[in-house]
Amino acid sequence: MLLAATLAACTPFRPRLPDEPGTTTDRGVVLLRVAESRIGTPYRYGGAGPDAFDCSGLVTYAHRELGLTVPRTAAEQFATATPVPRTELRPGDLVFFRLAGREVSHVGIYAGGNRFVHAPQGGGHVRMASLDDEYFRRSFVGAGRLYPAHP
């Protein structure tokens, strides 16, 4: 029993896709689960997983795990995403920020409760953050979705 538990802890996360028996049909929830499974992974500029990520690389990785191809940069993801009003955010939606300059430069995956998963710069690790945090509240520019509403 102990051996089985130990081995299970070492197996890589594999998302259960919406068409598998006993799974949610909400792609956003599955997308969020993939991102949450990478919490603690180090930040690296240009990183697209599974061992290091930048913000848009985390988004690309999570979508790729669901078999979806999306643009690579935060600005391209923002330009391509179907807009979602902040009041209608659902888990798996993307939240976008302008941290410096005029272009969208940061993205995270919404988790619910005004929280999101992201890969922050500056020696950070993939982690949760809050849209209510002053830094993110000031730089928030919008939200969107890169996957079809229905499978």
N, C-alpha and C positions, 0 to 999 in steps of 0.2 A: 504494500500500500504506500509506504514511504517512498519507495523507488518510483512508483507511478506518479506520485505528486511532484517529485523532484524533476523527472523527465518532462512532465507537462509544463513546468515553469520555464524550461529551456527551449521549448518549441517556439518558432517564430509565429507572430500574429498572422492569421489568414482571415480576412473578412468573409463573413457569410453573406453572399450576394442575395439580392432580393428574390431571385427565383428558386433558391434552395428551400427545401421543406423546413418549416418551423422558424423562418426568419421574417424580419420586418420587410415590408414592401417599400419602406421609405428610404430612398437612396441617400437622402441627407443624413439620416441617422447612421447609416453604414459608413458614409464618408467621414463623419465625425469620429466614429469608433476607430477608423484607421488612423486619423490624426492623433487622437488621444493615446493610441498605442505607441506613438513616437515621443511622448512627453519624456524629457530628460536627455534626448538625443542632442548632441552639440550643434551649434550654429556654425556654418561655413558658407561664405559667399560663393554662390554658384552651386551649392549642394542641393541635390534632388533625391537624397536618400539611398539606401535606408540607414546609413551610418552618420550622415550629417545633412543639414538642411539650411537653406535660406528661406525667407518667408514664402516666396512664390514656388520654390522647390517643394515645400511641404504640401502646398495646394496641388501642384502637378502630380506628386507622388500619390496622394490620397485619391485623386481622380483616376490615375492610371491603375491603381489597385482594383477599381471598379470597372476597368476596361474602357475608360473614357480618356480621350486625348484633349488636352486643353492648352492654351497659350502658355508660354514659359514665364513671362515677367508680370509683376503686379499691375503695371500700366496696361499691358495687353489683356490681362484677365479682366480688369475693370472695364475696358472698352468692349469686350466681347460678352460680358455677363448680362443676363436679363435682369434689369433693375428690380429690387425688392425694397419696398418702404421699410424703414427701421421698425415701425410698429407691427410689421408682419414677418419679422425674421423668424426662421425655423432652423433647428439644428442642421448643419451642413451648408448653410448659406455662407457667402463670403462677405467679410467686412473690410473696407478699404480706407486707407489713410494717406494723407500728404504729410510726410514727416519733415521734408525740406523741399523748397522749390515749388513749382507749379504742377509737376507731374505726380500721379499716384505712385508711391514708392514703398508701400507696405500693405500686406494682406494677411488676414487671419480667417479661421474657420469657426463660425458661430456655434456655440454649444448650448445656448439657452440661458436664461437668467442674466442677460447682459454680459455674459462671459464668452471668451473665444480662445482658441488654441492658435499659437503663432510661434514663429522662430525669430526671436529678437536678435539684433546685431550685438556687437561689442562683447564677445566672449560668452554670450548667453547660451541657453539651452531651450529646446522646445518646451513651452509651458502655457499655462492658462493666464489670461489677463482679463481685465474688466473694461467694458466700454464706458463705465462710470469714472474710471481713472481720469484725472484732469488732462494728462498728456494725450490720451487717446480721444477723449471727448473733444478737445480743441482741434485735433487733426483728422477726425472722422469726415469722410467725403461721401460715403454711400455704401450700399450693400447690393449684392446680386447673387445670381445662381448660374452655374455653368453646366448643369445637367438637366435633361428634360424632366418636366414635372411628373411624368408617368413613365414607368419602364416600358 
